[in-house]
Amino acid sequence: MAKMRQVIFLTAVIASLVAVHLFLRAIGKEYCLTQLTMSVYYAIVVVGLCLVMGYAGQVSLGHGAFFALGGYTTAILTTHDFSRFQHAPWARALRQAHVFVVKQDLFSGQVMNVTPTIAFFAAMSVTFLVACLIGYPALRLKGHYLAMATLGFGLIVNKMLVGSALAGGADGITNVPEWRIAGLLTISGKTALRVQNYYVACGVALVLLLLLRNLVKSRVGRALLAIHDGETAAGAMGINTAGYKLKTFVLSALLAALAGVLFTHYTGGIAPSEAGALKSVRYVTLAAAGGMANLWGGAIVSTIINFFSLRGWFGTYDNAVFGAILIIIISLTPEGPLKPLGIWLRRAWDRCAGTLGNEHGAA
């Protein structure tokens, strides 16, 4: 019965994603898929935060910095010109290994950049190292102290990006190339690829949600919940609380960096505002609004609210309306709006299944 419910739920999610696309096409607003795709990438960051906050019981206000770290790493490597090293033996070797790619610029000259695929692995590696360096000492702190430590990290990253000429300063980096994956998919904001990128973003989010769901249902998830409910008691039971918290923090940081890489290639650029404190606060509030221990709720609520925000439905009152919606959701449904809906649907399903079973037995 449980597996059947899961299959039905997953089928309903996929059907809903297709229905949204077909509906927007029918009403002549398929261009809205652009903002919807961006919202899905932002939702991946929120899902990572749900893992940290809802299961490990930690509060991070620095995930905007990890998003920017992934995006800026791939943006710098794929736009910076390394052609001055092209005659060096190591550069020629890297060109043969497809680490570097040579292209023509607007003036018919040659530029040499790192390929997007290699830049992606570099971005994830850099994020992994930084998350370990930040997470190891920071996760020894608790409560508001951890939140302040990660907030300080985010502020440092933001100021470094604004003051760095390599990172484009306050203007950020533009002209980030598209990312062709295995010659089958292309991450790009081109109009002709709008539909493809919508399904790519949704596909990535679905795969991550399924993998994380299996994780939280496993022994690791039970250990994280034990840490969330009582870290001292969990430690007394033999659970490596520091190790689990650090691994969860690093995993969520990698999810944020992944979203940053995909977002940057999709939009063709990135700005230092992505590492701002407001962005990190938004991620935390969206995770709370969707239900901190509800990965699906965090993803869906984050996508919907961010879509409204990116479409500019609220004009200059965007932040005010955004905050009001979150306050209402958190006040009325502290565990997320999807949990009571899910309970109601589950009861309705059980009631229908019981009715059908009785009718079959009577027949």
Secondary structure, DSSP 8 states (H G I E B T S, - for coil): -HHHHHHHHHHHHHHHHHHHHHHHHHTT-GGGHHHHHHHHHHHHHHHHHHIIIIIS----S-HHHHHHHHHHHHHHHHHS--GGGTTSHHHHHHHHTTSEEEEE-TTS-EEEEE-HHHHHHHHHHHHHHHHHHHHHHHTTS-THHHHHHHHHHHHHHHHHHHT-TTTTGGG-B-----EEETTTEEE---GGGHHHHHHHHHHHHHHHHHHHHHHHTSHHHHHHHHHHH-HHHHHHTT--HHHHHHHHHHHHHHHHHHHHHHHHHHHT-B-GGGGSHHHHHHHHHHHHHH-TT-HHHHHHHHHHHHHHHHTTTTGGGHHHHHHHHHHHHHHH-TT-THHHHHHHHHHHHHHHHHHHHHHHHH-
